[in-house]
């Protein structure tokens, strides 16, 4: 996945805002996900608080490595394979993508411009395609719109 410097800057600057209140953001994310796709709640058998910390940590790692995502490929592939063991299916990636975009729109409000939204879509589409390919075989990239 090739990102422009502008896309990298938009994702990083918006993520800095998200980091100001990660607990509220992750609570909102899971609320959005479970409202849009109640069937996904069964995938989270452990404490959501711990899960939220892991999600933000992983997202932070990705955002910090946007200029060299190829370095994260082994980590992302391993993560994808572990997710299969948790019961994650290919269609769950689009559900998570929609919930993520909705959450970003709610948290960032007017700062979630169409350009910022497209930058996040590019990042998430690339990551989810890589992860689905690692876990399930070849997949066509798709767009994740709320």
Backbone as a chain_set.jsonl record, in Angstrom:
{"seq": "XXXXXXXXXXXXXXXXXXXXXXXXXXXXXXXXXXXXXXXXXXXXXXXXXXXXXXXXXXXXXXXXXXXXXXXXXXXXXXXXXXXXXXXXXXXXXXXXXXXXXXXXXXXXXXXXXXXXXXXXXXXXXXXXXXXXXXXXXXXXXXXXXX", "coords": {"N": [[0.858, -1.172, 0.0], [0.702, 2.059, -0.961], [1.144, 5.199, 0.37], [0.482, 8.672, 0.275], [2.424, 11.494, 1.39], [0.723, 13.416, 2.365], [-1.61, 11.918, 3.022], [-0.55, 10.339, 5.083], [0.097, 12.351, 6.939], [-2.479, 13.361, 7.506], [-3.777, 11.133, 8.682], [-2.119, 10.709, 10.896], [-2.305, 13.191, 12.295], [-5.032, 13.267, 12.922], [-5.21, 10.993, 14.472], [-3.732, 11.738, 16.687], [-5.541, 13.401, 17.971], [-7.494, 11.55, 18.669], [-6.057, 10.109, 20.548], [-6.204, 11.696, 22.781], [-8.304, 10.987, 24.394], [-8.585, 8.058, 24.856], [-10.068, 6.056, 26.121], [-12.763, 6.885, 25.994], [-13.02, 6.942, 23.228], [-12.574, 4.243, 22.458], [-14.668, 3.016, 23.845], [-16.825, 4.134, 22.483], [-16.284, 3.165, 19.923], [-16.666, 0.333, 20.247], [-19.345, 0.344, 21.023], [-20.519, 1.353, 18.674], [-19.756, -0.689, 16.874], [-21.046, -2.981, 17.951], [-23.667, -2.168, 17.81], [-24.093, -1.861, 15.055], [-23.423, -4.397, 14.192], [-24.458, -6.753, 15.866], [-23.835, -9.456, 16.132], [-21.106, -9.601, 16.334], [-20.408, -9.253, 18.947], [-20.095, -11.626, 20.332], [-17.55, -12.432, 19.671], [-15.842, -11.266, 21.403], [-14.816, -12.361, 24.099], [-13.322, -11.824, 26.302], [-12.432, -9.3, 28.758], [-13.456, -6.134, 27.77], [-12.088, -3.829, 28.365], [-9.339, -4.486, 28.547], [-9.066, -5.402, 25.942], [-9.554, -3.058, 24.55], [-7.31, -1.531, 25.168], [-5.342, -3.034, 23.854], [-6.211, -2.785, 21.187], [-5.944, -0.008, 20.73], [-3.208, 0.232, 21.106], [-2.188, -1.363, 19.019], [-3.25, 0.007, 16.83], [-1.971, 2.438, 17.187], [0.678, 1.625, 16.747], [0.561, 0.968, 14.027], [-0.108, 3.496, 12.921], [2.168, 4.909, 13.625], [4.0, 3.753, 11.967], [3.399, 4.35, 9.333], [4.897, 5.245, 7.17], [6.517, 3.17, 6.576], [5.149, 0.675, 6.276], [5.574, -1.871, 5.305], [7.396, -2.991, 6.996], [5.841, -3.807, 9.08], [4.414, -5.924, 8.122], [4.931, -8.753, 8.75], [4.052, -8.802, 11.448], [1.373, -8.02, 11.21], [0.367, -10.076, 9.629], [0.674, -12.267, 11.35], [-1.03, -11.441, 13.41], [-3.461, -11.484, 12.022], [-3.77, -14.222, 11.523], [-3.995, -15.182, 14.143], [-6.432, -13.995, 14.754], [-8.223, -15.53, 13.284], [-8.38, -17.8, 14.836], [-9.856, -16.771, 16.925], [-12.315, -16.659, 15.866], [-12.859, -14.799, 13.945], [-14.1, -13.726, 10.852], [-13.803, -13.181, 7.278], [-15.73, -11.229, 6.52], [-16.039, -9.71, 8.792], [-14.083, -7.785, 8.841], [-14.927, -5.635, 7.233], [-17.079, -4.746, 8.738], [-15.837, -3.881, 11.081], [-14.305, -1.866, 9.951], [-16.291, -0.034, 9.118], [-17.376, 0.673, 11.618], [-15.131, 1.827, 12.78], [-14.705, 4.074, 11.094], [-17.112, 5.448, 11.548], [-16.824, 6.016, 14.264], [-14.518, 7.632, 14.242], [-15.555, 9.794, 12.79], [-17.474, 10.734, 14.599], [-15.916, 11.426, 16.839], [-13.966, 13.179, 15.847], [-15.473, 15.062, 14.56], [-16.034, 18.054, 12.847], [-13.433, 18.083, 12.051], [-12.998, 15.747, 10.791], [-12.618, 15.606, 7.869], [-13.515, 15.184, 4.381], [-11.214, 14.517, 3.035], [-9.559, 13.553, 5.087], [-11.085, 11.389, 5.888], [-10.965, 9.785, 3.555], [-8.232, 9.213, 3.59], [-8.013, 7.608, 5.889], [-9.646, 5.489, 5.035], [-8.099, 4.497, 2.942], [-5.838, 3.581, 4.359], [-7.022, 1.684, 6.145], [-8.261, -0.075, 4.34], [-6.06, -1.112, 2.95], [-4.635, -2.377, 5.044], [-6.539, -4.226, 6.02], [-6.95, -5.79, 3.761], [-4.413, -6.956, 3.434], [-4.323, -8.428, 5.825], [-6.54, -10.149, 5.556], [-5.744, -11.605, 3.312], [-3.537, -12.916, 4.393], [-4.742, -14.513, 6.31], [-6.869, -15.883, 5.065], [-6.431, -16.272, 2.37], [-6.359, -15.01, -1.02], [-7.837, -11.827, -1.508], [-9.993, -9.346, -2.844], [-9.329, -5.881, -2.734], [-11.357, -3.632, -0.84], [-13.701, -0.97, -0.206], [-14.45, 0.829, 2.778], [-17.042, 2.216, 3.901], [-18.916, 4.242, 6.1]], "CA": [[0.0, 0.0, 0.0], [1.455, 3.301, -1.068], [0.442, 6.362, 0.903], [1.141, 9.951, 0.057], [2.782, 12.166, 2.638], [-0.494, 14.099, 2.836], [-2.444, 10.911, 3.685], [0.124, 9.999, 6.336], [-0.074, 13.494, 7.849], [-3.881, 13.431, 7.92], [-4.06, 10.036, 9.618], [-1.382, 10.95, 12.145], [-2.841, 14.338, 13.046], [-6.335, 12.899, 13.466], [-4.994, 10.008, 15.534], [-3.296, 12.478, 17.886], [-6.768, 13.86, 18.634], [-8.079, 10.337, 19.243], [-5.257, 9.733, 21.716], [-6.506, 12.571, 23.914], [-9.276, 10.323, 25.263], [-8.7, 6.73, 24.238], [-11.132, 5.257, 26.747], [-14.034, 7.313, 25.398], [-13.01, 6.555, 21.814], [-12.774, 2.797, 22.327], [-16.045, 2.729, 24.269], [-17.692, 4.522, 21.368], [-16.035, 2.22, 18.833], [-17.347, -0.932, 20.504], [-20.787, 0.6, 20.98], [-20.876, 1.434, 17.255], [-19.608, -2.002, 16.262], [-22.078, -3.905, 18.43], [-24.969, -1.691, 17.327], [-24.165, -2.169, 13.63], [-23.248, -5.83, 13.956], [-24.553, -7.388, 17.183], [-23.235, -10.783, 16.106], [-19.677, -9.525, 16.629], [-20.188, -9.207, 20.399], [-19.673, -12.962, 20.771], [-16.13, -12.597, 19.399], [-15.088, -10.614, 22.475], [-15.143, -13.1, 25.317], [-12.548, -11.263, 27.398], [-12.721, -7.949, 29.213], [-13.301, -5.14, 26.714], [-11.092, -2.842, 28.78], [-8.036, -4.976, 28.081], [-9.126, -5.434, 24.486], [-9.458, -1.672, 24.089], [-5.903, -1.14, 25.278], [-4.618, -3.714, 22.776], [-6.611, -2.187, 19.906], [-5.309, 1.313, 20.604], [-1.77, 0.001, 20.978], [-1.938, -1.845, 17.66], [-3.536, 1.102, 15.908], [-0.876, 3.385, 17.352], [1.846, 1.069, 16.069], [0.341, 1.135, 12.589], [-0.028, 4.923, 12.592], [3.563, 5.34, 13.754], [4.793, 3.124, 10.907], [2.743, 4.542, 8.04], [5.868, 5.445, 6.087], [7.221, 1.911, 6.309], [4.227, -0.388, 6.682], [6.096, -3.185, 4.943], [8.079, -3.519, 8.183], [4.822, -4.39, 9.955], [3.722, -7.023, 7.455], [4.941, -10.007, 9.52], [3.225, -8.625, 12.647], [-0.024, -7.993, 10.788], [0.01, -11.435, 9.183], [0.53, -13.08, 12.56], [-2.258, -10.979, 14.06], [-4.592, -11.976, 11.228], [-3.907, -15.665, 11.74], [-4.54, -15.335, 15.497], [-7.841, -13.61, 14.726], [-8.999, -16.673, 12.782], [-8.602, -18.639, 16.004], [-10.878, -16.131, 17.765], [-13.594, -16.751, 15.175], [-13.028, -13.686, 13.005], [-14.334, -14.128, 9.467], [-13.46, -12.084, 6.362], [-16.733, -10.152, 6.508], [-15.91, -8.888, 10.0], [-13.19, -6.659, 8.583], [-15.697, -4.478, 6.747], [-17.886, -4.262, 9.866], [-14.925, -3.112, 11.935], [-13.961, -0.654, 9.202], [-17.418, 0.913, 9.205], [-17.454, 1.167, 12.999], [-13.986, 2.719, 12.97], [-14.972, 5.343, 10.41], [-18.178, 6.141, 12.266], [-16.257, 6.512, 15.511], [-13.658, 8.764, 13.905], [-16.423, 10.905, 12.413], [-18.099, 11.267, 15.813], [-14.907, 11.995, 17.735], [-13.269, 14.289, 15.198], [-16.497, 16.017, 14.143], [-15.719, 18.792, 11.617], [-12.039, 17.805, 11.676], [-13.01, 14.536, 9.964], [-12.938, 16.089, 6.53], [-13.584, 14.115, 3.377], [-9.837, 14.121, 2.735], [-9.107, 12.727, 6.21], [-11.857, 10.137, 5.788], [-10.386, 8.98, 2.474], [-6.914, 8.736, 4.028], [-8.267, 6.472, 6.789], [-10.16, 4.392, 4.213], [-6.95, 3.933, 2.238], [-5.043, 2.834, 5.333], [-7.752, 0.514, 6.634], [-8.453, -1.005, 3.222], [-4.791, -1.789, 2.715], [-4.331, -3.265, 6.168], [-7.487, -5.336, 6.091], [-6.684, -6.663, 2.617], [-3.222, -7.727, 3.785], [-4.66, -9.37, 6.892], [-7.424, -11.186, 5.014], [-4.936, -12.472, 2.459], [-2.705, -13.756, 5.267], [-5.57, -15.454, 7.07], [-7.87, -16.633, 4.287], [-6.083, -16.351, 0.956], [-6.461, -13.781, -1.805], [-9.074, -11.043, -1.456], [-10.001, -8.072, -3.551], [-9.469, -4.729, -1.835], [-12.685, -3.03, -0.853], [-13.836, 0.301, 0.506], [-15.195, 0.706, 4.013], [-17.757, 3.459, 4.138], [-19.925, 4.096, 7.19]], "C": [[0.897, 1.224, 0.0], [0.592, 4.45, -0.563], [1.214, 7.615, 0.545], [1.511, 10.547, 1.414], [1.567, 12.885, 3.223], [-1.415, 13.114, 3.568], [-1.856, 10.523, 5.045], [-0.088, 11.111, 7.364], [-1.505, 13.586, 8.371], [-4.226, 12.345, 8.937], [-3.365, 10.3, 10.948], [-1.969, 12.107, 12.945], [-4.211, 14.012, 13.636], [-6.183, 11.876, 14.591], [-4.491, 10.674, 16.815], [-4.502, 12.996, 18.667], [-7.439, 12.681, 19.334], [-7.356, 9.958, 20.537], [-5.535, 10.587, 22.951], [-7.51, 11.941, 24.876], [-9.563, 8.925, 24.725], [-9.822, 5.901, 24.846], [-12.498, 5.605, 26.154], [-14.125, 6.853, 23.943], [-13.258, 5.054, 21.664], [-14.158, 2.378, 22.801], [-17.018, 3.014, 23.131], [-17.538, 3.554, 20.194], [-16.803, 0.913, 19.057], [-18.86, -0.763, 20.519], [-21.262, 0.654, 19.527], [-20.81, 0.065, 16.591], [-20.749, -2.924, 16.671], [-23.481, -3.464, 18.016], [-25.145, -2.063, 15.85], [-24.156, -3.672, 13.361], [-23.273, -6.57, 15.289], [-23.901, -8.767, 17.246], [-21.742, -10.752, 16.448], [-19.393, -9.529, 18.133], [-19.663, -10.538, 20.918], [-18.181, -13.213, 20.528], [-15.252, -12.067, 20.534], [-15.457, -11.245, 23.804], [-14.401, -12.546, 26.532], [-13.012, -9.85, 27.722], [-12.47, -6.939, 28.091], [-12.289, -4.069, 27.081], [-9.707, -3.239, 28.314], [-7.976, -5.007, 26.558], [-8.955, -4.027, 23.916], [-8.019, -1.185, 24.117], [-5.101, -1.761, 24.141], [-4.944, -3.09, 21.417], [-5.92, -0.841, 19.704], [-3.803, 1.181, 20.431], [-1.419, -0.434, 19.559], [-2.189, -0.752, 16.634], [-2.433, 2.159, 15.984], [0.394, 2.919, 16.658], [1.723, 1.26, 14.558], [0.512, 2.594, 12.189], [1.423, 5.407, 12.661], [4.445, 4.818, 12.621], [4.222, 3.345, 9.507], [3.726, 4.728, 6.882], [6.622, 4.167, 5.74], [6.375, 0.727, 6.766], [4.728, -1.783, 6.322], [6.854, -3.812, 6.114], [7.101, -4.2, 9.137], [4.135, -5.614, 9.358], [3.779, -8.327, 8.244], [4.055, -9.939, 10.77], [1.749, -8.687, 12.283], [-0.491, -9.363, 10.306], [-0.212, -12.346, 10.381], [-0.753, -12.728, 13.305], [-3.489, -11.518, 13.333], [-4.829, -13.463, 11.468], [-4.45, -15.935, 13.144], [-6.025, -15.007, 15.523], [-8.734, -14.73, 14.191], [-9.343, -17.591, 13.954], [-9.65, -18.084, 16.954], [-12.257, -16.187, 17.122], [-13.853, -15.628, 14.188], [-13.123, -14.24, 11.589], [-14.024, -12.934, 8.556], [-14.447, -10.919, 6.4], [-16.662, -9.26, 7.747], [-15.017, -7.675, 9.769], [-13.951, -5.429, 8.094], [-16.564, -3.903, 7.86], [-17.039, -3.412, 10.805], [-14.542, -1.808, 11.247], [-15.057, 0.39, 9.271], [-17.526, 1.51, 10.608], [-16.304, 2.125, 13.289], [-14.245, 4.079, 12.332], [-16.079, 6.134, 11.106], [-17.642, 6.762, 13.551], [-15.365, 7.715, 15.25], [-14.491, 9.987, 13.543], [-17.049, 11.553, 13.647], [-17.089, 11.991, 16.696], [-14.269, 13.247, 17.129], [-14.214, 15.387, 14.729], [-16.065, 16.734, 12.858], [-14.271, 18.588, 11.177], [-11.923, 16.533, 10.846], [-13.495, 14.933, 8.574], [-13.012, 14.919, 5.553], [-12.182, 13.627, 3.027], [-9.266, 13.215, 3.84], [-9.806, 11.374, 6.168], [-11.269, 9.227, 4.716], [-9.006, 8.436, 2.839], [-7.072, 7.534, 4.955], [-8.79, 5.268, 6.018], [-9.01, 3.715, 3.48], [-6.112, 3.068, 3.172], [-5.773, 1.557, 5.745], [-7.952, -0.518, 5.525], [-7.18, -1.799, 2.952], [-4.453, -2.79, 3.802], [-5.256, -4.47, 6.193], [-7.301, -6.296, 4.923], [-5.473, -7.546, 2.909], [-3.56, -8.797, 4.818], [-5.571, -10.487, 6.39], [-6.66, -12.133, 4.102], [-4.092, -13.422, 3.303], [-3.541, -14.852, 5.92], [-6.42, -16.372, 6.199], [-7.503, -16.84, 2.823], [-6.351, -15.024, 0.269], [-7.84, -13.136, -1.691], [-8.904, -9.77, -2.253], [-10.099, -6.942, -2.539], [-10.873, -4.153, -1.941], [-12.674, -1.741, -0.061], [-14.732, 0.102, 1.711], [-15.838, 2.045, 4.335], [-18.769, 3.256, 5.249], [-21.337, 4.088, 6.64]], "O": [[1.748, 1.387, 0.874], [-0.538, 4.645, -1.01], [2.445, 7.617, 0.516], [0.975, 10.15, 2.449], [1.408, 12.95, 4.442], [-1.945, 13.446, 4.628], [-2.581, 10.397, 6.032], [-0.413, 10.841, 8.52], [-1.718, 13.859, 9.553], [-4.891, 12.614, 9.937], [-3.965, 10.129, 12.009], [-2.113, 12.0, 14.163], [-4.516, 14.443, 14.748], [-6.948, 11.896, 15.555], [-4.8, 10.212, 17.914], [-4.477, 13.024, 19.898], [-7.9, 12.81, 20.469], [-7.988, 9.535, 21.505], [-5.133, 10.222, 24.056], [-7.564, 12.317, 26.047], [-10.646, 8.652, 24.207], [-10.461, 5.119, 24.142], [-13.293, 4.716, 25.85], [-15.185, 6.425, 23.487], [-14.065, 4.641, 20.831], [-14.761, 1.475, 22.219], [-17.921, 2.224, 22.859], [-18.518, 3.172, 19.554], [-17.506, 0.442, 18.163], [-19.581, -1.652, 20.066], [-22.29, 0.069, 19.188], [-21.706, -0.302, 15.83], [-21.352, -3.579, 15.821], [-24.381, -4.294, 17.887], [-26.211, -2.523, 15.443], [-24.796, -4.154, 12.426], [-22.224, -6.974, 15.791], [-23.461, -9.194, 18.313], [-21.177, -11.782, 16.815], [-18.262, -9.782, 18.548], [-18.865, -10.563, 21.855], [-17.61, -14.123, 21.128], [-14.065, -12.383, 20.612], [-16.301, -10.733, 24.54], [-14.813, -12.778, 27.668], [-13.871, -9.286, 27.044], [-11.377, -6.904, 27.525], [-11.69, -3.46, 26.195], [-8.98, -2.422, 27.747], [-6.951, -4.676, 25.962], [-8.279, -3.843, 22.905], [-7.567, -0.505, 23.196], [-4.271, -1.089, 23.53], [-4.051, -2.892, 20.593], [-5.378, -0.569, 18.633], [-3.194, 1.947, 19.683], [-0.464, 0.07, 18.969], [-1.426, -0.602, 15.679], [-2.017, 2.706, 14.962], [1.106, 3.719, 16.051], [2.679, 1.668, 13.898], [1.207, 2.893, 11.218], [1.848, 6.224, 11.844], [5.509, 5.374, 12.349], [4.541, 2.589, 8.589], [3.409, 4.398, 5.739], [7.294, 4.103, 4.71], [6.828, -0.114, 7.542], [4.349, -2.765, 6.961], [6.942, -5.036, 6.208], [7.493, -5.071, 9.913], [3.348, -6.27, 10.04], [2.74, -8.969, 8.398], [3.385, -10.914, 11.108], [0.963, -9.336, 12.973], [-1.629, -9.757, 10.558], [-1.178, -13.109, 10.417], [-1.473, -13.611, 13.773], [-4.447, -11.958, 13.969], [-5.972, -13.9, 11.601], [-5.281, -16.826, 13.319], [-6.794, -15.659, 16.228], [-9.885, -14.856, 14.611], [-10.462, -18.096, 14.049], [-10.266, -18.837, 17.708], [-13.252, -15.814, 17.742], [-14.955, -15.519, 13.65], [-12.34, -15.098, 11.182], [-13.987, -11.795, 9.023], [-14.045, -9.758, 6.322], [-17.191, -8.149, 7.729], [-15.179, -6.649, 10.43], [-13.649, -4.308, 8.502], [-16.763, -2.69, 7.918], [-17.473, -2.356, 11.266], [-14.464, -0.763, 11.893], [-14.778, 1.574, 9.462], [-17.742, 2.712, 10.763], [-16.492, 3.129, 13.976], [-14.027, 5.115, 12.96], [-15.985, 7.354, 11.235], [-17.97, 7.901, 13.882], [-15.449, 8.714, 15.964], [-14.162, 11.101, 13.95], [-17.142, 12.777, 13.729], [-17.385, 13.057, 17.237], [-14.061, 14.245, 17.818], [-13.789, 16.524, 14.523], [-15.757, 16.069, 11.869], [-13.927, 18.894, 10.036], [-10.873, 16.264, 10.262], [-14.62, 14.636, 8.171], [-12.612, 13.801, 5.877], [-11.991, 12.443, 2.752], [-8.577, 12.235, 3.555], [-9.18, 10.337, 6.388], [-11.095, 8.03, 4.944], [-8.651, 7.325, 2.444], [-6.345, 6.549, 4.822], [-8.413, 4.136, 6.319], [-8.957, 2.487, 3.409], [-5.723, 1.955, 2.817], [-5.198, 0.469, 5.697], [-7.819, -1.717, 5.768], [-7.224, -3.012, 2.751], [-4.036, -3.914, 3.519], [-4.807, -5.603, 6.366], [-7.479, -7.503, 5.088], [-5.507, -8.75, 2.657], [-3.127, -9.943, 4.694], [-5.391, -11.646, 6.762], [-6.904, -13.34, 4.119], [-3.95, -14.597, 2.966], [-3.087, -15.988, 6.062], [-6.663, -17.522, 6.565], [-8.224, -17.537, 2.108], [-6.549, -14.012, 0.942], [-8.867, -13.809, -1.768], [-7.818, -9.196, -2.327], [-10.87, -7.034, -1.584], [-11.493, -4.185, -3.004], [-11.726, -1.464, 0.675], [-15.665, -0.7, 1.673], [-15.226, 2.9, 4.975], [-19.409, 2.207, 5.326], [-22.296, 3.976, 7.404]]}, "num_chains": 1, "name": "protein.A"}
